[in-house]
Amino acid sequence: MFSSDDRTLFSAGDDLTIRRWDVETGTESGVFLGHTARIWNLGLSPDGRTLASASQDGAVMLWDAVPRSEPALLPIARLASFAFAPDGQSMTAFEPGNPSSLTRWDVRSGSMLERKPLELSETGASWVVSRDARLLAVADKDGSIEVWDLTTGQARGSLDLEPSREPAAFEFSPDSRFLEVVSMSRKGVWDLKSGRFIQIPRSEWNPDGFAASGELICDFSRDMLGAWDPVTGRTRIGPLKARGVFARVVISLDGRHVITSESSGRSIGIWSAEGLELERRIVGLQGGVGPMALSPDGKTLATVGVYDTVKLWDVAACEELVSFRGFQGPISMMAFSPDGKALATRSAGRAGKPSEFKLWRAVENLAKGDAIQGAETTGLP
């Protein structure tokens, strides 16, 4: 069924889903989930804002035909790292260059609020912004890491590493006291308060990120999880094994869950961050799992799958909620805002198309499904 302006097409498939398509581009722009039997008929309201569907089991459902949240495309050409403000209302983005710059954006409107130039080294190889958007860490190709205070524009300190072809990977702790560092020569955390570098006590552990408790979650022995507290030195090991080698690991901001994807790309594991126990799994995935992001309350998981598709999952039910398509290329960065109302995605360009940075707003509504009303009726054919 076409919309009145012929720009949108709605289709009902044998997979019990209704899909919305952009006629001009031929790309899918939304999925409606909820029917449990074959869908017989579709209808649009005169104003084009409400879609009605009837299925074989006698169910009639009403849906929002117009997307609640069209993404805002931000004109950021060379995004290296970004972080949302604690209130979720704005976002800070770091763009390397000559000179480098720091921009702040309004999440609701997608407009730029501020731009500040930064006099940084031109040899930077990797960068990360702290969760509170106050600190910036820059790893140079010569093997050193510098931390900058973004509120004052002054350097906070530096750490020397051995030069390497591979840039160091790092992440700030939730309180910005520690910087996780993984390089060819070192694996541990840099205590920004004392200036000390603390080596991980187990050489076979691979850091994956900080939990809300301040512990560093690590994977090891190919299919196990562990946790290390850099303040107390305490280590913990998960009692349960996964079914394959971990490809990616994300930790919820509320500190309750650790999400792992297997290198086979067929399943996602949901672990308890406290007990490091495997609680449940999302199975039946195809084509591998790329970057992942978890909402602050740990209830919604965003994953990148085949054909550069972003999917939102209900963590408790292990069910898919909605999917987004229409990206220019592979998605390399993804994160929820602290209030869970926005999802930021950065996709690399391909075939001469530039990279894109998008803000998907009102995600908490989309994650609940597009259905605005459902009713059981009888007497339908």
C-alpha positions as CSV (number, residue, x, y, z in Angstrom):
1,M,0.0,0.0,0.0
2,F,1.3,3.5,-1.0
3,S,1.0,6.6,1.0
4,S,-1.1,9.5,-0.5
5,D,2.0,11.2,-1.7
6,D,3.5,8.0,-3.2
7,R,6.7,8.5,-1.2
8,T,6.2,5.6,1.2
9,L,5.2,2.0,0.6
10,F,3.9,-0.4,3.3
11,S,4.2,-4.1,2.8
12,A,3.1,-7.2,4.8
13,G,5.3,-10.3,4.6
14,D,5.1,-14.0,5.4
15,D,7.4,-13.3,8.4
16,L,4.4,-11.6,10.2
17,T,6.0,-8.2,9.9
18,I,4.8,-4.9,8.3
19,R,7.6,-3.0,6.7
20,R,7.8,0.7,5.6
21,W,9.8,1.6,2.5
22,D,11.2,4.8,1.1
23,V,10.1,4.7,-2.6
24,E,12.7,7.1,-3.9
25,T,15.7,5.2,-2.4
26,G,14.2,1.7,-2.2
27,T,15.4,1.4,1.4
28,E,13.5,0.0,4.4
29,S,12.6,2.8,6.9
30,G,10.8,0.8,9.6
31,V,9.5,-2.5,10.8
32,F,6.2,-3.1,12.7
33,L,6.2,-6.1,15.0
34,G,3.2,-7.6,16.9
35,H,1.1,-9.8,14.7
36,T,1.1,-13.6,15.4
37,A,-0.7,-14.8,12.3
38,R,-0.6,-14.0,8.6
39,I,-1.5,-10.3,7.8
40,W,-4.5,-10.1,5.3
41,N,-5.1,-6.4,4.9
42,L,-3.6,-2.9,5.4
43,G,-5.2,0.5,5.4
44,L,-4.1,4.1,5.9
45,S,-6.1,6.9,7.6
46,P,-7.0,10.0,5.4
47,D,-4.3,12.1,7.0
48,G,-1.7,9.3,6.4
49,R,-0.6,9.2,10.0
50,T,-2.3,5.9,11.2
51,L,-1.9,2.5,9.6
52,A,-4.4,-0.3,10.3
53,S,-3.6,-4.0,9.8
54,A,-5.8,-7.1,10.0
55,S,-4.5,-10.6,10.4
56,Q,-5.8,-14.1,9.9
57,D,-6.4,-14.7,13.6
58,G,-8.9,-11.8,13.8
59,A,-6.6,-9.2,15.3
60,V,-6.7,-5.6,14.2
61,M,-3.8,-3.3,15.1
62,L,-3.3,0.4,14.7
63,W,0.2,1.8,14.1
64,D,2.0,5.2,13.8
65,A,2.5,5.3,10.0
66,V,4.9,8.3,10.3
67,P,8.2,7.6,12.1
68,R,8.3,9.0,15.6
69,S,12.0,9.7,15.3
70,E,13.7,10.6,12.0
71,P,17.5,10.7,12.6
72,A,19.3,14.1,12.7
73,L,22.3,14.0,10.3
74,L,25.1,16.0,11.9
75,P,27.7,17.6,9.6
76,I,30.8,16.1,11.3
77,A,33.4,15.1,8.7
78,R,36.1,13.5,10.8
79,L,34.6,12.2,14.0
80,A,37.2,10.5,16.2
81,S,35.3,10.2,19.5
82,F,32.2,11.6,21.2
83,A,30.4,11.6,24.5
84,F,27.0,12.7,25.7
85,A,26.7,15.2,28.6
86,P,25.5,13.6,31.8
87,D,22.0,15.0,31.3
88,G,21.7,13.7,27.8
89,Q,20.8,17.1,26.4
90,S,24.0,17.8,24.5
91,M,26.9,15.8,22.9
92,T,30.6,16.7,22.6
93,A,32.4,15.5,19.5
94,F,36.2,15.5,18.8
95,E,37.3,16.1,15.3
96,P,41.1,15.6,14.5
97,G,42.7,17.9,12.0
98,N,44.8,21.0,11.6
99,P,43.7,22.4,13.9
100,S,41.7,19.8,15.8
101,S,38.3,21.0,17.1
102,L,35.8,20.2,19.8
103,T,32.2,20.7,19.0
104,R,29.1,20.6,21.2
105,W,25.7,19.7,19.7
106,D,22.1,20.0,21.0
107,V,20.7,16.4,20.9
108,R,17.0,17.5,20.5
109,S,17.5,19.9,17.5
110,G,20.7,18.5,16.1
111,S,22.2,22.1,15.9
112,M,25.8,23.0,16.9
113,L,26.1,24.9,20.2
114,E,29.8,25.6,20.3
115,R,33.1,25.0,18.5
116,K,36.5,25.2,20.1
117,P,39.9,24.7,18.3
118,L,42.4,22.5,20.1
119,E,46.2,22.8,19.6
120,L,47.1,19.1,19.6
121,S,49.8,17.0,18.1
122,E,49.3,16.1,14.4
123,T,50.6,12.6,15.0
124,G,47.5,11.4,16.9
125,A,46.5,7.8,16.0
126,S,43.6,7.2,18.3
127,W,41.4,9.3,20.7
128,V,38.7,8.9,23.3
129,V,36.5,11.3,25.3
130,S,35.6,10.6,28.9
131,R,32.0,9.7,29.8
132,D,31.4,13.2,31.3
133,A,33.0,14.9,28.2
134,R,35.6,16.6,30.4
135,L,38.7,14.7,29.4
136,L,40.3,13.7,26.1
137,A,43.0,11.1,25.7
138,V,45.2,11.1,22.6
139,A,47.6,8.3,21.6
140,D,50.4,9.4,19.3
141,K,52.1,7.2,16.8
142,D,55.4,7.7,18.7
143,G,54.0,5.6,21.6
144,S,52.8,8.3,24.0
145,I,49.4,9.1,25.5
146,E,48.3,12.6,26.5
147,V,45.3,13.5,28.5
148,W,43.7,16.9,28.0
149,D,41.3,18.8,30.2
150,L,38.6,20.0,27.8
151,T,37.2,22.6,30.2
152,T,40.6,24.4,30.4
153,G,42.3,23.3,27.2
154,Q,45.4,22.3,29.2
155,A,47.3,19.0,29.2
156,R,46.7,16.9,32.4
157,G,49.7,14.5,31.9
158,S,51.4,12.0,29.6
159,L,52.3,8.3,29.5
160,D,55.1,6.9,27.4
161,L,54.6,3.6,25.6
162,E,56.8,1.7,23.1
163,P,56.2,2.9,19.5
164,S,53.9,0.5,17.7
165,R,52.2,0.2,14.3
166,E,48.9,-0.5,16.1
167,P,47.5,2.5,18.1
168,A,46.8,1.9,21.8
169,A,43.2,1.2,22.8
170,F,41.9,2.9,25.9
171,E,38.8,3.9,27.9
172,F,38.1,6.1,30.8
173,S,36.6,4.7,34.0
174,P,33.2,6.0,35.0
175,D,34.7,8.5,37.5
176,S,37.5,9.5,35.0
177,R,40.2,8.5,37.6
178,F,41.6,5.7,35.5
179,L,42.4,5.2,31.9
180,E,42.4,1.7,30.6
181,V,45.4,1.1,28.2
182,V,46.0,-1.8,25.9
183,S,49.1,-1.7,23.7
184,M,51.8,-4.0,22.4
185,S,53.9,-3.2,25.5
186,R,51.4,-2.5,28.3
187,K,48.1,-3.8,29.5
188,G,46.6,-2.1,32.6
189,V,45.3,1.2,33.8
190,W,46.8,4.6,34.2
191,D,45.9,6.2,37.5
192,L,45.4,9.9,36.5
193,K,45.3,10.9,40.2
194,S,48.7,9.5,41.2
195,G,50.3,9.2,37.8
196,R,51.1,5.5,38.3
197,F,50.6,2.8,35.7
198,I,49.1,-0.3,37.3
199,Q,49.7,-3.5,35.3
200,I,46.9,-6.1,35.1
201,P,47.9,-8.9,37.5
202,R,47.0,-11.7,35.0
203,S,48.8,-11.5,31.7
204,E,46.2,-13.7,29.9
205,W,43.4,-11.3,30.7
206,N,42.2,-8.9,28.0
207,P,40.5,-5.7,29.2
208,D,37.1,-4.9,27.8
209,G,35.9,-1.9,29.8
210,F,34.8,-0.6,33.1
211,A,31.7,-1.6,35.0
212,A,29.9,1.1,37.1
213,S,31.6,-0.3,40.2
214,G,35.0,0.7,38.8
215,E,36.1,-2.9,38.2
216,L,37.7,-3.6,34.8
217,I,35.9,-6.5,33.0
218,C,38.3,-8.8,31.1
219,D,37.9,-11.8,28.9
220,F,40.5,-14.6,29.1
221,S,41.0,-18.3,28.2
222,R,39.0,-17.7,25.0
223,D,35.6,-18.1,26.7
224,M,35.6,-16.8,30.3
225,L,35.1,-13.5,32.0
226,G,36.9,-11.9,34.9
227,A,36.9,-8.7,36.9
228,W,39.8,-6.7,38.4
229,D,39.5,-3.8,40.8
230,P,42.5,-1.5,40.3
231,V,42.0,0.2,43.7
232,T,41.9,-2.9,45.9
233,G,43.6,-5.4,43.5
234,R,40.8,-7.9,43.9
235,T,40.2,-10.3,41.0
236,R,37.1,-12.4,40.3
237,I,36.5,-15.1,37.8
238,G,33.2,-16.1,36.2
239,P,31.9,-19.6,37.1
240,L,30.3,-20.3,33.7
241,K,31.8,-20.7,30.3
242,A,30.4,-19.4,27.1
243,R,30.1,-21.4,23.9
244,G,32.7,-19.6,21.8
245,V,35.4,-17.0,21.6
246,F,34.3,-13.5,22.5
247,A,34.4,-11.0,19.6
248,R,33.0,-8.0,21.4
249,V,32.1,-7.1,25.0
250,V,30.1,-4.2,26.4
251,I,29.2,-3.3,30.0
252,S,26.0,-1.6,31.0
253,L,26.3,1.8,32.7
254,D,24.1,0.6,35.6
255,G,26.7,-2.1,36.3
256,R,24.3,-4.9,36.2
257,H,25.1,-6.7,32.9
258,V,27.9,-7.6,30.6
259,I,27.0,-8.4,27.0
260,T,29.3,-10.6,24.9
261,S,29.1,-11.6,21.2
262,E,30.8,-14.7,20.0
263,S,33.2,-14.6,17.1
264,S,31.0,-17.0,15.2
265,G,28.4,-14.2,15.1
266,R,25.5,-16.6,16.0
267,S,24.7,-15.6,19.5
268,I,25.0,-12.9,22.2
269,G,25.5,-13.8,25.8
270,I,24.0,-11.8,28.7
271,W,26.0,-12.0,31.9
272,S,25.5,-10.8,35.5
273,A,28.2,-8.2,36.2
274,E,28.1,-9.0,39.9
275,G,28.3,-12.8,39.7
276,L,29.9,-13.0,36.2
277,E,27.3,-15.7,35.4
278,L,25.8,-16.4,32.0
279,E,22.1,-15.7,32.5
280,R,20.6,-16.0,29.0
281,R,21.4,-15.8,25.3
282,I,20.1,-14.2,22.1
283,V,20.4,-16.9,19.5
284,G,19.8,-17.3,15.8
285,L,21.8,-14.4,14.6
286,Q,23.3,-14.5,11.1
287,G,26.3,-12.8,9.5
288,G,28.1,-11.8,12.7
289,V,27.7,-8.9,15.1
290,G,29.5,-5.6,14.8
291,P,29.6,-2.8,17.4
292,M,27.1,-3.0,20.3
293,A,25.7,-0.5,22.7
294,L,23.6,-0.9,25.8
295,S,21.0,1.6,27.1
296,P,21.8,3.1,30.5
297,D,19.1,1.0,32.3
298,G,20.4,-2.2,30.7
299,K,17.0,-3.0,29.2
300,T,17.8,-2.3,25.5
301,L,20.7,-3.6,23.4
302,A,21.7,-2.1,20.0
303,T,23.7,-4.3,17.6
304,V,25.0,-3.9,14.1
305,G,24.4,-6.9,11.8
306,V,24.5,-7.7,8.2
307,Y,23.8,-5.1,5.5
308,D,24.7,-2.4,8.0
309,T,21.5,-2.8,9.9
310,V,21.1,-1.6,13.5
311,K,18.7,-3.7,15.6
312,L,17.3,-2.9,19.0
313,W,16.7,-5.9,21.4
314,D,14.8,-6.4,24.6
315,V,17.5,-7.7,26.9
316,A,15.1,-9.4,29.4
317,A,13.0,-11.2,26.7
318,C,15.9,-11.6,24.2
319,E,13.6,-10.4,21.4
320,E,14.2,-8.0,18.5
321,L,12.2,-4.8,18.9
322,V,13.0,-2.7,15.8
323,S,15.6,-2.3,13.1
324,F,17.1,0.7,11.3
325,R,18.6,0.7,7.8
326,G,19.8,3.3,5.2
327,F,23.4,3.8,6.4
328,Q,26.1,4.8,3.9
329,G,28.5,2.1,5.0
330,P,29.8,0.0,7.9
331,I,29.0,1.4,11.4
332,S,32.1,1.9,13.5
333,M,30.7,3.9,16.6
334,M,27.5,3.6,18.5
335,A,26.3,4.8,21.9
336,F,23.1,5.6,23.9
337,S,22.7,8.9,25.6
338,P,22.7,8.8,29.5
339,D,19.0,9.3,29.6
340,G,18.4,6.5,27.0
341,K,16.4,8.8,24.7
342,A,18.9,9.0,21.9
343,L,21.2,6.6,20.0
344,A,24.2,8.0,18.1
345,T,25.7,6.1,15.1
346,R,28.7,6.8,13.0
347,S,29.0,5.0,9.7
348,A,32.0,5.0,7.3
349,G,31.5,6.1,3.7
350,R,31.7,3.8,0.7
351,A,31.6,4.1,-3.1
352,G,32.5,7.8,-2.9
353,K,29.9,8.6,-0.2
354,P,31.1,10.5,2.9
355,S,30.9,9.1,6.4
356,E,27.7,9.9,8.4
357,F,27.0,10.7,12.0
358,K,23.3,10.3,13.0
359,L,21.3,11.0,16.1
360,W,18.3,8.7,16.5
361,R,16.0,10.5,18.9
362,A,13.1,9.2,21.0
363,V,14.6,5.8,20.8
364,E,12.9,4.8,24.1
365,N,9.6,5.1,22.2
366,L,10.8,3.1,19.2
367,A,12.1,0.4,21.5
368,K,8.6,-0.1,22.8
369,G,7.3,-0.8,19.3
370,D,5.5,1.4,16.9
371,A,2.0,0.0,17.8
372,I,-0.2,2.7,19.4
373,Q,-3.2,0.5,19.9
374,G,-4.1,-3.2,19.5
375,A,-7.6,-4.7,19.6
376,E,-9.0,-8.2,19.2
377,T,-12.0,-8.4,16.9
378,T,-14.1,-11.1,15.4
379,G,-15.8,-11.7,12.1
380,L,-12.9,-10.8,9.9
381,P,-12.4,-12.9,6.8
